Amino acid sequence: MTEKFKNLIMNNKFMKNNVVKNSLIIMYGQTIASVISFFNAFLALRVIGVYGNGVIAIAASYSSIFNGLFNFQSYNAVIKFGAEALEQNDMHKYKKYLKQAFIQDVATAILAFVVGFLCIETVGRFMKWDSQMIFYIKIYMMTILFNITGSLSALLRLHDEFKVGAIIAIRVTVIKLLILLLTLPIKLNLTFYILLEIVLTIVSNIMLFYYAFKCLKKYNCQDFLKVKIEFDKEFTMFNFYNNIVSTIDMPTGQLVNLVINKFLGVSEVGIYNVFNRFGALVTRVTTPVSQSLLPELSKLVAKGEKKNAFSIVRKIFMYTTAGGGAVIVFVVLTYKLWLGLFIPVNIKNLIGLIVYFVYLTVTSAVAGVHLLFVSLNLVRYNLPVTFICNCIYLVMLYVFATNWGLLGILLALIIQAIMIATVKLIILRNDKDKSSGGELCAS
């Protein structure tokens, strides 16, 4: 009966759409992983509390910042250029892109680790971190050296191996759950929980290496490192621009934790990180769409089917906005049943959580705009757009944070997301006008 139902669903015309099918494959596994991860967070909070949760978030954020500053993580470049090479059935060019991306990932990961390690004392003095916090950050930075999987993740996506990420996520979260259940009665200190995060992050990346190698063998590409290296200027510049843009966009990412730490304290970082945990349950639905959307948009663009690409982005915007609204209504109606298990239930935390979900809805709804930007190779506009919008955002961040605390930071994030998406949508419309003789992209 179950097998018949599965066949009925997968043979449905709607389900044959690659974006939908691949999104559901990722969503199915990652939803399971997210539920387990949510329970893991609850168990850890019972021992280390909101403050300990904030310490882990700060250590992870510092590492992520330097990883973002220097580590290329050539995911977008491999998706963009790899899709074109596969469409042309040029396996030599495809292997060349893989090798160039992997070498750039490894070299820049080492650079990120070294620079981050050298800067820790200076940053620590500015942030007024104690020696224990600096020690935690130093050991957490080991994860950067294993974060060289951007090109490998792209490889798996291009070959429709979308279930791999879900498999890894489930296995790692189950391992963590078992360890937490075994150690919970002992009530180990914060150092143990930080080491656990580090080890499991490294294990997750090693698993990704394993599955990527299996994929390479399956498609007879395991010899990609033996291909003679040829410097591809367009590929490298695309990769470089994407990294610069992600660097400029950092104030909306992990840097937020350090801003909260500086202005509001470690405990507020812990509360924001709890918000992130709640948000992860929602992004398990929206993230799979984005992960499956970029390869599909790149393939459509490579085939010259830009109209279909625009149509997909428009539909995702509408569905995501409707879904986000439903989630916010659910939170308002049920928060008394579960919010107190994680953070104090008061009007400030409730409003903060609602505003955070508004932020998630906005960023998820406009994700297709950013991905279509990459697929159409409009990344040259990313740098000025992101730079100008984030300069405005940083001013708002300081003013809003000092006046309204965590709520102000969340409001600034929402405004920043809307600004960038609006400017990019204008550019996309102009680009479509030029390529289709005046046809406007419907909003």
Residue pairs with C-beta under 8 A, 6 or more apart in sequence:
9 15
10 16
10 21
14 20
15 21
15 24
18 160
18 292
18 296
19 289
19 292
19 293
19 296
19 312
19 316
21 292
22 160
22 162
22 288
22 291
22 292
22 295
22 296
23 288
23 289
23 291
23 292
23 293
24 288
25 162
25 163
25 166
25 288
25 292
26 162
26 163
26 165
26 166
26 287
26 288
26 291
26 292
27 284
27 285
27 288
28 166
29 163
29 165
29 166
29 167
29 169
29 170
30 165
30 166
30 169
30 284
30 287
30 288
31 284
31 285
32 166
32 170
33 166
33 169
33 170
33 172
33 173
33 284
34 169
34 280
34 281
34 284
35 281
36 170
36 173
36 174
36 176
36 177
37 169
37 173
37 176
37 277
37 280
38 277
38 280
38 281
39 177
40 173
40 176
40 177
40 180
41 53
41 274
41 277
41 342
42 341
42 342
43 177
43 180
43 181
43 184
44 52
44 53
44 180
44 193
45 53
45 274
45 342
46 184
47 184
47 187
47 188
47 193
48 55
48 56
48 190
48 193
49 270
50 267
50 270
50 271
50 274
50 343
51 266
51 267
51 270
52 190
52 193
52 270
53 269
53 270
53 273
53 274
54 261
54 266
54 267
54 268
54 269
54 270
54 271
54 273
55 133
55 136
55 190
55 194
55 266
56 136
56 190
56 193
56 194
56 197
56 273
57 257
57 269
57 270
57 272
57 273
58 133
58 137
58 257
58 258
58 261
58 266
58 269
59 133
59 136
59 137
59 140
59 194
60 140
60 197
60 254
60 257
61 254
61 255
61 256
61 257
61 258
62 116
62 120
62 123
62 137
62 140
62 141
62 254
62 258
63 116
63 137
63 140
63 141
63 143
63 144
64 253
64 254
65 116
65 250
65 254
65 255
65 258
66 112
66 113
66 115
66 116
66 119
66 141
66 144
67 73
67 109
67 112
67 116
67 144
67 147
68 246
68 247
68 250
68 253
68 254
69 112
69 115
69 247
69 250
70 108
70 109
70 111
70 112
70 115
70 243
71 105
71 108
71 109
71 111
71 112
71 144
71 147
71 148
71 150
71 243
72 101
72 104
72 105
72 108
72 150
72 239
72 240
72 242
72 243
73 105
73 147
73 148
73 149
73 150
73 151
73 243
74 101
74 102
74 104
74 105
74 150
74 151
74 154
74 239
75 150
75 151
75 153
75 154
76 154
76 238
76 239
76 242
76 294
76 374
77 97
77 101
77 151
77 154
77 235
77 238
77 239
77 242
78 97
78 98
78 101
78 150
78 151
78 154
78 155
78 158
79 154
79 157
79 158
79 294
79 295
79 298
79 374
80 238
80 298
80 374
80 375
80 377
81 97
81 232
81 234
81 235
81 238
82 94
82 97
82 98
82 154
82 155
82 158
83 158
83 295
83 298
83 299
83 302
84 298
84 302
85 91
85 93
85 94
85 97
86 94
86 158
87 299
87 302
87 303
91 221
92 227
94 221
95 221
95 223
95 224
95 227
96 227
96 229
96 230
96 232
97 232
97 235
98 151
98 155
98 221
98 224
99 224
99 225
99 227
99 229
100 229
100 230
100 231
100 232
100 235
100 236
101 150
101 151
101 154
101 235
101 239
102 148
102 151
102 152
102 224
102 225
103 229
104 236
104 239
105 148
105 149
105 150
105 151
106 148
108 243
109 144
109 145
109 147
109 148
110 145
112 144
113 141
113 144
113 145
116 141
116 144
117 138
117 141
120 134
120 137
120 138
120 141
121 134
123 129
124 133
124 134
124 137
127 258
127 261
127 262
129 137
136 190
136 191
136 194
139 194
139 195
139 198
140 194
140 197
140 198
142 198
142 202
143 198
143 201
143 202
143 205
146 201
146 202
146 205
146 206
147 205
148 205
149 205
149 208
149 209
149 212
152 208
152 209
152 212
153 165
153 208
153 212
155 212
155 215
155 216
155 221
156 162
156 164
156 165
156 211
156 212
156 215
157 291
157 292
157 294
157 295
158 295
159 215
159 218
159 219
161 211
161 215
162 288
162 291
162 292
164 208
164 211
164 215
165 291
167 211
168 204
168 207
168 208
168 211
169 204
171 207
172 200
172 203
172 204
172 207
175 200
175 203
176 196
176 200
179 196
183 192
213 222
216 222
216 224
238 377
238 379
241 379
241 380
241 382
241 383
242 374
242 379
242 382
244 383
245 379
245 382
245 383
245 386
248 383
248 386
248 387
248 390
249 386
249 390
251 259
251 390
251 393
251 394
251 397
251 416
252 390
252 393
252 413
252 416
252 417
256 272
256 409
256 413
257 269
257 272
257 273
259 397
259 401
259 409
260 268
260 269
260 272
260 401
260 406
260 409
261 268
261 269
263 401
263 402
263 405
264 401
264 405
264 406
268 405
268 406
271 343
271 349
271 352
271 406
272 406
272 409
274 342
274 343
275 352
275 353
275 356
277 342
278 353
278 356
278 357
279 356
279 357
279 360
282 324
282 327
282 357
282 360
282 364
283 360
283 364
285 323
286 320
286 323
286 360
286 364
286 367
289 316
289 320
289 364
289 367
290 364
290 367
290 368
290 371
293 312
293 316
293 367
293 368
293 371
294 371
294 374
294 375
296 312
297 309
297 312
297 313
297 368
297 371
297 372
297 374
297 375
298 374
298 375
300 306
300 308
300 309
300 312
300 375
301 309
301 375
301 376
306 376
306 432
306 435
306 436
307 436
309 372
309 375
310 372
310 428
310 432
310 441
310 442
312 368
313 368
313 369
313 371
313 372
314 368
314 441
314 442
314 443
316 365
316 367
316 368
317 365
317 366
317 368
317 369
320 361
320 364
320 365
320 367
321 361
321 365
323 361
324 357
324 358
324 360
324 361
324 362
324 364
324 365
325 361
327 357
327 361
328 354
328 357
328 358
328 361
331 353
331 354
331 357
332 354
335 345
335 350
335 353
336 345
339 345
339 349
339 350
339 353
343 349
348 405
348 406
348 407
351 407
352 406
352 407
352 410
355 407
355 410
355 411
355 414
356 410
358 414
359 410
359 413
359 414
359 417
362 414
362 417
362 418
362 421
363 417
366 417
366 418
366 421
369 421
369 424
369 425
369 428
370 421
370 424
372 428
373 379
373 381
373 382
373 424
373 427
373 428
376 428
376 431
378 427
378 428
378 431
381 424
381 427
385 420
385 423
385 424
385 427
386 420
389 416
389 419
389 420
389 423
390 416
392 416
392 419
393 412
393 415
393 416
393 419
396 411
396 412
396 415
396 416
397 408
397 409
397 412
399 408
400 408
400 409
400 411
400 412
401 408
401 409
401 412
402 408
404 411
425 441
425 443
428 441
429 440
429 441
432 439
432 440
432 441
433 439
433 440
